[in-house]
C-alpha cells in the first residue's frame, strides 16, 4: 500500500514555510522528505505486499 500522500503533505508544508519566510523550517521539511523517500524505497524493495494496492491486498489476505 502506498504512503505517497505523506510526501504531498510535507511538500505543502514546505511551500507554506517558504511563502512565510521560514527557511529553516522549509529546510527541515525537505530533509524529512528525503529521509522518508529513502526509507520508503528501502521498505518497498523488501516488502512484496507494499507493491499492492488496497483491493489486491484485501484479495490476497482473504481466506480461501
mmCIF file of the C-alpha atoms, coordinates in Angstrom:
data_MODEL
# 
_entry.id   MODEL 
# 
loop_
_atom_site.group_PDB 
_atom_site.id 
_atom_site.type_symbol 
_atom_site.label_atom_id 
_atom_site.label_alt_id 
_atom_site.label_comp_id 
_atom_site.label_asym_id 
_atom_site.label_entity_id 
_atom_site.label_seq_id 
_atom_site.pdbx_PDB_ins_code 
_atom_site.Cartn_x 
_atom_site.Cartn_y 
_atom_site.Cartn_z 
_atom_site.occupancy 
_atom_site.B_iso_or_equiv 
_atom_site.pdbx_formal_charge 
_atom_site.auth_seq_id 
_atom_site.auth_comp_id 
_atom_site.auth_asym_id 
_atom_site.auth_atom_id 
_atom_site.pdbx_PDB_model_num 
ATOM 1  C CA . UNK A 1 1  ? 0.000  0.000   0.000  1.00 0.00 ? 1  UNK A CA 1 
ATOM 2  C CA . UNK A 1 2  ? 1.349  3.397   -0.918 1.00 0.00 ? 2  UNK A CA 1 
ATOM 3  C CA . UNK A 1 3  ? 2.115  6.090   1.598  1.00 0.00 ? 3  UNK A CA 1 
ATOM 4  C CA . UNK A 1 4  ? 2.946  8.733   -1.010 1.00 0.00 ? 4  UNK A CA 1 
ATOM 5  C CA . UNK A 1 5  ? 0.245  11.033  0.373  1.00 0.00 ? 5  UNK A CA 1 
ATOM 6  C CA . UNK A 1 6  ? 2.569  11.979  3.233  1.00 0.00 ? 6  UNK A CA 1 
ATOM 7  C CA . UNK A 1 7  ? 5.080  13.434  0.772  1.00 0.00 ? 7  UNK A CA 1 
ATOM 8  C CA . UNK A 1 8  ? 2.346  15.634  -0.690 1.00 0.00 ? 8  UNK A CA 1 
ATOM 9  C CA . UNK A 1 9  ? 1.547  16.903  2.815  1.00 0.00 ? 9  UNK A CA 1 
ATOM 10 C CA . UNK A 1 10 ? 5.211  17.555  3.573  1.00 0.00 ? 10 UNK A CA 1 
ATOM 11 C CA . UNK A 1 11 ? 5.577  19.341  0.235  1.00 0.00 ? 11 UNK A CA 1 
ATOM 12 C CA . UNK A 1 12 ? 2.595  21.568  1.019  1.00 0.00 ? 12 UNK A CA 1 
ATOM 13 C CA . UNK A 1 13 ? 4.069  22.387  4.428  1.00 0.00 ? 13 UNK A CA 1 
ATOM 14 C CA . UNK A 1 14 ? 7.406  23.201  2.800  1.00 0.00 ? 14 UNK A CA 1 
ATOM 15 C CA . UNK A 1 15 ? 5.715  25.606  0.352  1.00 0.00 ? 15 UNK A CA 1 
ATOM 16 C CA . UNK A 1 16 ? 3.913  27.225  3.283  1.00 0.00 ? 16 UNK A CA 1 
ATOM 17 C CA . UNK A 1 17 ? 7.213  27.660  5.118  1.00 0.00 ? 17 UNK A CA 1 
ATOM 18 C CA . UNK A 1 18 ? 8.924  29.164  2.070  1.00 0.00 ? 18 UNK A CA 1 
ATOM 19 C CA . UNK A 1 19 ? 5.989  31.518  1.471  1.00 0.00 ? 19 UNK A CA 1 
ATOM 20 C CA . UNK A 1 20 ? 6.076  32.699  5.082  1.00 0.00 ? 20 UNK A CA 1 
ATOM 21 C CA . UNK A 1 21 ? 9.802  33.418  5.413  1.00 0.00 ? 21 UNK A CA 1 
ATOM 22 C CA . UNK A 1 22 ? 10.580 30.270  7.396  1.00 0.00 ? 22 UNK A CA 1 
ATOM 23 C CA . UNK A 1 23 ? 13.658 28.898  5.576  1.00 0.00 ? 23 UNK A CA 1 
ATOM 24 C CA . UNK A 1 24 ? 14.912 26.759  8.471  1.00 0.00 ? 24 UNK A CA 1 
ATOM 25 C CA . UNK A 1 25 ? 11.549 25.013  8.751  1.00 0.00 ? 25 UNK A CA 1 
ATOM 26 C CA . UNK A 1 26 ? 11.430 24.551  4.964  1.00 0.00 ? 26 UNK A CA 1 
ATOM 27 C CA . UNK A 1 27 ? 14.900 23.001  5.058  1.00 0.00 ? 27 UNK A CA 1 
ATOM 28 C CA . UNK A 1 28 ? 13.928 20.560  7.794  1.00 0.00 ? 28 UNK A CA 1 
ATOM 29 C CA . UNK A 1 29 ? 10.842 19.537  5.824  1.00 0.00 ? 29 UNK A CA 1 
ATOM 30 C CA . UNK A 1 30 ? 12.996 18.944  2.745  1.00 0.00 ? 30 UNK A CA 1 
ATOM 31 C CA . UNK A 1 31 ? 15.333 16.836  4.884  1.00 0.00 ? 31 UNK A CA 1 
ATOM 32 C CA . UNK A 1 32 ? 12.360 14.845  6.222  1.00 0.00 ? 32 UNK A CA 1 
ATOM 33 C CA . UNK A 1 33 ? 11.098 14.260  2.680  1.00 0.00 ? 33 UNK A CA 1 
ATOM 34 C CA . UNK A 1 34 ? 14.484 12.934  1.537  1.00 0.00 ? 34 UNK A CA 1 
ATOM 35 C CA . UNK A 1 35 ? 14.782 10.637  4.558  1.00 0.00 ? 35 UNK A CA 1 
ATOM 36 C CA . UNK A 1 36 ? 11.215 9.409   4.094  1.00 0.00 ? 36 UNK A CA 1 
ATOM 37 C CA . UNK A 1 37 ? 11.738 8.655   0.416  1.00 0.00 ? 37 UNK A CA 1 
ATOM 38 C CA . UNK A 1 38 ? 14.933 6.715   1.160  1.00 0.00 ? 38 UNK A CA 1 
ATOM 39 C CA . UNK A 1 39 ? 13.234 4.627   3.819  1.00 0.00 ? 39 UNK A CA 1 
ATOM 40 C CA . UNK A 1 40 ? 10.077 4.142   1.787  1.00 0.00 ? 40 UNK A CA 1 
ATOM 41 C CA . UNK A 1 41 ? 12.139 2.932   -1.154 1.00 0.00 ? 41 UNK A CA 1 
ATOM 42 C CA . UNK A 1 42 ? 14.081 0.529   1.054  1.00 0.00 ? 42 UNK A CA 1 
ATOM 43 C CA . UNK A 1 43 ? 10.891 -0.876  2.566  1.00 0.00 ? 43 UNK A CA 1 
ATOM 44 C CA . UNK A 1 44 ? 9.214  -1.339  -0.835 1.00 0.00 ? 44 UNK A CA 1 
ATOM 45 C CA . UNK A 1 45 ? 12.198 -3.339  -2.030 1.00 0.00 ? 45 UNK A CA 1 
ATOM 46 C CA . UNK A 1 46 ? 11.914 -5.716  0.917  1.00 0.00 ? 46 UNK A CA 1 
ATOM 47 C CA . UNK A 1 47 ? 8.096  -5.986  1.258  1.00 0.00 ? 47 UNK A CA 1 
ATOM 48 C CA . UNK A 1 48 ? 6.174  -7.512  -1.681 1.00 0.00 ? 48 UNK A CA 1 
ATOM 49 C CA . UNK A 1 49 ? 2.837  -6.546  -0.092 1.00 0.00 ? 49 UNK A CA 1 
ATOM 50 C CA . UNK A 1 50 ? 3.804  -2.868  -0.257 1.00 0.00 ? 50 UNK A CA 1 
ATOM 51 C CA . UNK A 1 51 ? 3.648  -3.107  -4.059 1.00 0.00 ? 51 UNK A CA 1 
ATOM 52 C CA . UNK A 1 52 ? -0.064 -3.984  -3.924 1.00 0.00 ? 52 UNK A CA 1 
ATOM 53 C CA . UNK A 1 53 ? -2.931 -1.547  -3.818 1.00 0.00 ? 53 UNK A CA 1 
ATOM 54 C CA . UNK A 1 54 ? -5.718 -1.966  -1.240 1.00 0.00 ? 54 UNK A CA 1 
ATOM 55 C CA . UNK A 1 55 ? -8.014 -4.246  -3.338 1.00 0.00 ? 55 UNK A CA 1 
ATOM 56 C CA . UNK A 1 56 ? -5.107 -6.522  -4.279 1.00 0.00 ? 56 UNK A CA 1 
ATOM 57 C CA . UNK A 1 57 ? -4.001 -6.757  -0.661 1.00 0.00 ? 57 UNK A CA 1 
ATOM 58 C CA . UNK A 1 58 ? -7.549 -7.499  0.538  1.00 0.00 ? 58 UNK A CA 1 
ATOM 59 C CA . UNK A 1 59 ? -7.889 -10.262 -2.064 1.00 0.00 ? 59 UNK A CA 1 
ATOM 60 C CA . UNK A 1 60 ? -4.548 -11.741 -1.037 1.00 0.00 ? 60 UNK A CA 1 
ATOM 61 C CA . UNK A 1 61 ? -5.484 -11.725 2.664  1.00 0.00 ? 61 UNK A CA 1 
ATOM 62 C CA . UNK A 1 62 ? -8.951 -13.255 2.146  1.00 0.00 ? 62 UNK A CA 1 
ATOM 63 C CA . UNK A 1 63 ? -9.244 -16.834 3.457  1.00 0.00 ? 63 UNK A CA 1 
ATOM 64 C CA . UNK A 1 64 ? -9.922 -19.473 0.783  1.00 0.00 ? 64 UNK A CA 1 
# 
